């Protein structure tokens, strides 16, 4: 009987870990929803009611949708995030232009780059821009 309980508990623990890992991981559907409908993004105090800023922040939280070896014009997109290199990412590629992308980028640039309070804000900018670039270049 103890053996069965032990096996059941082990299986339950493994299942819980797997479900927890999948539910906490970034989701392409969430990113696409925010990208296509900026008003659907969760409101962030820092954005002061600007739906495009909220969308930028929401997209930055989905940065893990970018595959680890995804290259944009020969550059690993995640390397810009690892190096917190918003300048290189912003200047190295043409700006996103599809749908609401330019409005989202402009709002994110003002709040999290030009008016950045610290490196964490700049990292939000890099992550958001990387996700925008990734979504723009999806086929």
Buried (B, 14 or more C-beta within 10 A) or exposed (E): EEEEEEEEEEEEEEEEEEEEEEEEEEBBEBBBBBBEEBEBBEBBEBBEEBBBBBBBBBBBBBBBBBEEEBEBEEBBBBEBBEEBBBEBBBEEBEBBEEBBBBBBBBBBBBBBBEEBEEEEBBBBBBBBBBBBBBBBBEE
